[in-house]
């Protein structure tokens, strides 16, 4: 066997040692299929050793179509679907770049929560706390990377679903600009918010995967690019932080100033003032997809997810029209507010990860809190990466979010390249 097949087999062996955790992480795991894909990748890499993702293992969130497999969104409702006839664009691109699909991962049902609970498969803990939430909705994907099973995971981000599990599990999670990566063949939740992207164990891999998915090149910043003008938000993102997050973010800001970067305040209170638009529009778009199945979901669905979809029943057509118009205005205002800075930073999460039991007892409040900062950026149609920040004396890293308006992916990723070594 070749090195790629050996790598795949070793990872399969690790999965088989997970016990009950395996079924909380994967909706589908077929070693035979993985080894066939590894053999195909072996041939592809042999003919072109410089493929950007050569020999990398990738877990696939169960929203991405893969030929011959039914996409279920980790729900009982969709479990009987016909299998996909072709790979979605994102899966095809990473395979062509030399990566090997390694199982399909669990998520919050239909990708509709930020905490990662799933009553059908069970909820895994996180890499630091088996009783803590994994983060959602890309819960299984985050664990596959954090456990060292794969090099990267393909996730989606509607309100934070790549960045939240990355933040909780000490990973790098990039939400690209929504229109920079194809969503063709990915099961939707809310198409005007959904964004596919990678979760990875290092910033270089996250960038390489984005380059493959988007067709863009992200060259390393040189010269003057090494000094950043960084926006630090006020009146949003930094209010109501728990004590640990507040202290960690102050440390990050101090370190950035000490490293020569310029930090300036940016008033983003208008984003927080319009946060309800996320709830309205995502619920409305999800409602359009699933309303015909509400009767079935009453018996086979996650009641927390169904409740969030049914929020749209409280909205009138005029409410929705006004919400879309207001969102357009908020996106424009964000672009104007960011015009004089290269990027902005904030804590990815306003609090450290709560316990699974705590979230089950107080879902609405804690789910909203975990989604708060990340979903602000979905509202303004931004691109953003969460990176881990190692803190002296703390076993669990902090998480820093770096963001910019839509289309500024290179600026965000090059800033991550510059900032990450300060906290690695």
GIPESUL-V174465 format. One record per residue. N is the residue number from 1. RES is the residue in one small letter. SS is DSSP state (~ for helix, > for strand, _ for the rest). PHI is phi in radians with two decimals (999 if undefined). NEAR is the number of other ideal C-beta (glycine too) atoms within 12 Angstrom. Layout:
# GIPESUL-V174465
n->[N N]
res->[RES RES]
ss->[SS SS]
phi->[PHI PHI]
near->[NEAR NEAR]
This chain:
# GIPESUL-V174465
n->[1 2 3 4 5 6 7 8 9 10 11 12 13 14 15 16 17 18 19 20 21 22 23 24 25 26 27 28 29 30 31 32 33 34 35 36 37 38 39 40 41 42 43 44 45 46 47 48 49 50 51 52 53 54 55 56 57 58 59 60 61 62 63 64 65 66 67 68 69 70 71 72 73 74 75 76 77 78 79 80 81 82 83 84 85 86 87 88 89 90 91 92 93 94 95 96 97 98 99 100 101 102 103 104 105 106 107 108 109 110 111 112 113 114 115 116 117 118 119 120 121 122 123 124 125 126 127 128 129 130 131 132 133 134 135 136 137 138 139 140 141 142 143 144 145 146 147 148 149 150 151 152 153 154 155 156 157 158 159 160 161 162 163 164 165 166 167 168 169 170 171 172 173 174 175 176 177 178 179 180 181 182 183 184 185 186 187 188 189 190 191 192 193 194 195 196 197 198 199 200 201 202 203 204 205 206 207 208 209 210 211 212 213 214 215 216 217 218 219 220 221 222 223 224 225 226 227 228 229 230 231 232 233 234 235 236 237 238 239 240 241 242 243 244 245 246 247 248 249 250 251 252 253 254 255 256 257 258 259 260 261 262 263 264 265 266 267 268 269 270 271 272 273 274 275 276 277 278 279 280 281 282 283 284 285 286 287 288 289 290 291 292 293 294 295 296 297 298 299 300 301 302 303 304 305 306 307 308 309 310 311 312 313 314 315 316 317 318 319 320 321 322 323 324 325 326 327 328 329 330 331 332 333 334 335 336 337 338 339 340 341 342 343 344 345 346 347 348 349 350 351 352 353 354 355 356 357 358 359 360 361 362 363 364 365 366 367 368 369 370 371 372 373 374 375 376 377 378 379 380 381 382 383 384 385 386 387 388 389 390 391 392 393 394 395 396 397 398 399 400 401 402 403 404 405 406 407 408 409 410 411 412 413 414 415 416 417 418 419 420 421 422 423 424]
res->[x x x x x x x x x x x x x x x x x x x x x x x x x x x x x x x x x x x x x x x x x x x x x x x x x x x x x x x x x x x x x x x x x x x x x x x x x x x x x x x x x x x x x x x x x x x x x x x x x x x x x x x x x x x x x x x x x x x x x x x x x x x x x x x x x x x x x x x x x x x x x x x x x x x x x x x x x x x x x x x x x x x x x x x x x x x x x x x x x x x x x x x x x x x x x x x x x x x x x x x x x x x x x x x x x x x x x x x x x x x x x x x x x x x x x x x x x x x x x x x x x x x x x x x x x x x x x x x x x x x x x x x x x x x x x x x x x x x x x x x x x x x x x x x x x x x x x x x x x x x x x x x x x x x x x x x x x x x x x x x x x x x x x x x x x x x x x x x x x x x x x x x x x x x x x x x x x x x x x x x x x x x x x x x x x x x x x x x x x x x x x x x x x x x x x x x x x x x x x x x x x x x x x x x x x x x x x x x x x x x x x x x x]
ss->[_ _ ~ ~ ~ ~ ~ ~ ~ ~ ~ ~ ~ ~ ~ ~ _ _ _ _ ~ ~ ~ ~ ~ > > > _ _ ~ ~ ~ ~ ~ ~ ~ ~ ~ ~ ~ ~ ~ ~ ~ ~ ~ _ _ _ _ _ _ _ _ _ > > > > > _ _ > _ _ > _ _ _ _ _ _ _ _ _ _ _ _ _ _ _ _ > _ _ _ _ ~ ~ ~ ~ ~ ~ ~ ~ _ _ _ > > > > > > _ _ _ ~ ~ ~ _ _ _ _ _ _ _ _ _ _ _ _ _ _ _ _ _ _ _ _ > _ _ _ _ _ _ ~ ~ ~ ~ ~ ~ ~ ~ _ _ _ _ _ > > > > > _ _ _ _ _ _ ~ ~ ~ ~ ~ ~ _ _ _ > > > > _ _ _ _ _ _ _ _ _ _ > _ _ _ _ _ _ _ _ _ > > > > > _ _ ~ ~ ~ ~ ~ ~ ~ ~ ~ ~ ~ ~ _ _ _ _ _ _ _ _ ~ ~ ~ ~ _ _ > > > > > > _ _ _ _ _ _ _ _ ~ ~ ~ ~ ~ ~ ~ ~ ~ ~ ~ ~ ~ ~ ~ ~ _ _ _ > > > > > > _ ~ ~ ~ ~ ~ _ _ ~ ~ ~ ~ ~ ~ ~ ~ ~ ~ ~ ~ ~ ~ ~ ~ ~ ~ ~ ~ ~ ~ ~ ~ ~ _ _ ~ ~ ~ ~ ~ ~ ~ ~ ~ ~ ~ ~ _ _ ~ ~ ~ ~ ~ ~ ~ ~ ~ ~ ~ ~ ~ ~ ~ ~ ~ ~ ~ ~ ~ _ _ _ _ _ > > > > > _ _ _ _ _ _ _ > ~ ~ ~ ~ ~ ~ _ ~ ~ ~ ~ ~ ~ ~ ~ ~ ~ ~ ~ ~ ~ ~ ~ ~ _ _ _ > > > > > > > _ _ _ _ _ _ _ _ > > > > > > > _ _ _ _ ~ ~ ~ ~ ~ ~ ~ ~ ~ ~ ~ ~ ~ ~ ~ _]
phi->[999 -1.50 -1.11 -1.21 -1.12 -1.05 -1.10 -1.10 -1.14 -1.10 -1.21 -1.05 -1.07 -1.09 -1.08 -1.19 -1.62 -1.38 1.13 -1.11 -1.08 -0.93 -1.32 -1.53 -1.79 -2.00 -1.51 -2.65 -2.53 -2.16 -0.99 -1.09 -1.11 -1.11 -1.20 -1.13 -1.10 -1.13 -1.13 -1.14 -1.16 -0.99 -1.16 -1.12 -1.25 -1.07 -1.43 -2.60 -1.11 -1.61 -0.96 -1.15 -2.07 -0.97 1.31 -1.43 -1.61 -2.33 -1.53 -2.06 -1.05 -1.31 -2.17 -1.53 -1.18 -2.19 -0.96 1.51 -2.26 -1.42 -1.53 -1.97 0.95 0.94 -2.13 -1.32 -1.02 -1.72 -1.14 -1.61 -1.12 -1.20 -1.21 -1.20 -1.55 -2.67 -1.19 -1.18 -0.98 -1.11 -1.12 -1.04 -1.17 -1.22 -1.17 -1.08 -1.49 1.84 -1.47 -2.05 -1.04 -2.30 1.46 -1.92 -1.84 -1.23 -2.77 -1.02 -0.86 1.06 1.19 -1.94 -2.99 -1.77 -1.84 1.71 -1.21 -2.56 -1.30 -1.47 -1.85 1.60 -1.86 -1.27 -1.36 -2.00 -1.15 -1.75 -2.66 -1.11 -1.73 -1.59 -1.15 -1.44 1.52 -2.38 -1.54 -1.42 -1.21 -1.10 -1.06 -1.06 -1.17 -1.09 -1.32 -1.09 -1.41 1.34 -1.36 -2.33 -1.43 -2.75 -2.17 -1.65 -2.18 -2.32 -2.42 -1.80 -2.48 2.41 -1.29 -1.65 -1.31 -1.16 -1.11 -1.14 -1.08 -1.24 -1.82 1.23 -2.00 -1.85 -2.20 -1.96 -1.68 -1.20 -1.02 -1.01 -1.67 -1.54 -2.23 -1.19 -1.78 -1.11 1.49 -1.95 -1.13 -1.49 -2.04 -2.57 -1.11 -1.46 -2.18 -1.00 -2.50 -1.38 -3.06 -1.74 -2.01 -2.54 -1.53 -2.67 -1.20 -1.09 -1.16 -1.01 -1.17 -1.06 -1.16 -1.05 -1.03 -1.18 -1.19 -1.80 1.36 -1.67 -1.85 -1.99 -1.29 -1.10 -1.18 -2.34 1.04 -1.09 -1.12 -1.37 -1.95 -1.84 -1.76 -1.95 -1.46 -1.96 -1.21 -2.19 1.19 -2.94 1.29 -1.95 -1.55 1.13 -1.27 -1.28 -1.04 -1.12 -1.13 -1.08 -1.13 -1.11 -1.19 -1.09 -1.10 -1.06 -1.08 -1.08 -1.16 -1.13 -1.11 -1.10 -1.52 1.74 -1.44 -1.71 -1.93 -2.28 -1.29 -2.25 -1.38 -2.03 -1.02 -1.15 -1.22 -1.07 -1.12 -1.95 -1.05 -1.06 -1.07 -1.01 -1.02 -1.13 -1.34 -1.15 -1.08 -1.06 -1.22 -1.17 -1.02 -1.08 -1.33 -1.95 -1.04 -1.18 -1.92 -1.05 -1.08 -1.16 -1.19 -1.05 -1.88 -1.99 -1.78 -1.38 -1.05 -1.17 -1.24 -1.05 -1.07 -1.17 -1.15 -1.25 -0.97 -1.09 -1.13 -1.52 -1.85 -1.58 -1.04 -1.12 -1.03 -1.20 -1.04 -1.14 -1.15 -1.11 -1.12 -1.13 -1.06 -0.99 -1.15 -1.15 -1.04 -1.12 -1.15 -1.12 -1.02 -1.18 -1.14 -1.65 -1.11 -1.77 -2.22 -1.38 -2.64 -2.11 -2.26 -2.84 -1.07 -1.12 -2.16 -1.40 -2.60 -1.25 -1.08 -1.37 -1.31 -1.00 -1.09 -1.11 -1.24 -1.08 -1.46 -2.52 -1.05 -1.02 -1.21 -1.30 -1.10 -1.10 -1.18 -1.15 -1.48 -0.97 -1.20 -1.16 -1.25 -0.94 -1.38 -1.17 -0.99 -1.59 1.03 -1.53 -1.94 -2.81 -2.18 -1.81 -2.16 -1.34 -2.18 -1.37 -2.02 -1.00 1.47 -2.08 -1.30 -1.73 -1.23 -1.37 -2.35 -1.94 -1.82 -2.06 -2.51 -2.79 -1.08 -0.87 1.63 -1.79 -1.04 -1.08 -1.08 -1.14 -1.24 -1.21 -1.13 -1.07 -1.03 -1.33 -1.42 -0.95 -1.07 -1.24 -2.25 -1.25]
near->[13 21 19 34 27 19 31 39 24 24 35 30 16 26 33 18 15 25 13 15 30 28 23 33 48 42 38 33 34 22 24 13 24 38 28 18 38 37 23 25 37 27 21 26 29 19 13 17 16 13 27 29 39 31 34 41 44 47 49 53 58 49 49 51 36 41 21 20 31 26 39 36 43 47 38 25 31 30 23 13 18 13 18 27 15 18 29 34 25 43 41 26 32 47 35 24 34 34 45 46 48 49 43 41 55 47 58 53 44 45 54 51 48 51 50 55 42 43 25 28 36 23 42 44 34 40 34 27 24 22 18 31 46 55 58 57 54 61 56 54 55 52 49 47 48 41 37 24 40 49 39 51 57 61 59 53 54 50 47 53 54 56 57 56 60 53 53 49 48 40 46 52 55 54 52 49 35 33 20 30 38 27 32 22 27 36 40 30 44 41 23 29 42 42 48 51 52 56 55 45 32 29 38 28 33 46 38 33 46 46 30 38 45 34 19 23 16 33 15 18 23 11 9 12 20 19 20 33 27 37 38 36 38 21 20 37 41 34 24 20 26 21 13 25 37 23 21 37 35 23 26 38 33 17 28 33 21 12 21 17 29 19 30 25 23 35 23 37 22 27 42 30 18 29 34 25 37 39 36 33 40 45 36 36 34 41 32 21 28 36 19 12 24 24 13 18 32 18 13 23 32 38 22 32 43 32 26 41 37 23 26 29 19 17 25 13 11 11 22 26 16 20 30 24 17 26 34 21 22 35 32 19 26 39 25 18 30 38 18 16 32 35 44 48 51 45 46 53 48 39 35 35 44 33 22 32 19 23 37 24 14 20 33 21 17 34 39 29 33 47 44 38 46 49 44 44 54 47 47 44 40 48 45 55 54 52 45 41 39 23 25 13 12 19 14 26 38 41 47 48 53 48 53 40 32 28 21 33 39 30 34 48 46 31 43 46 31 32 38 31 18 27 31 22]
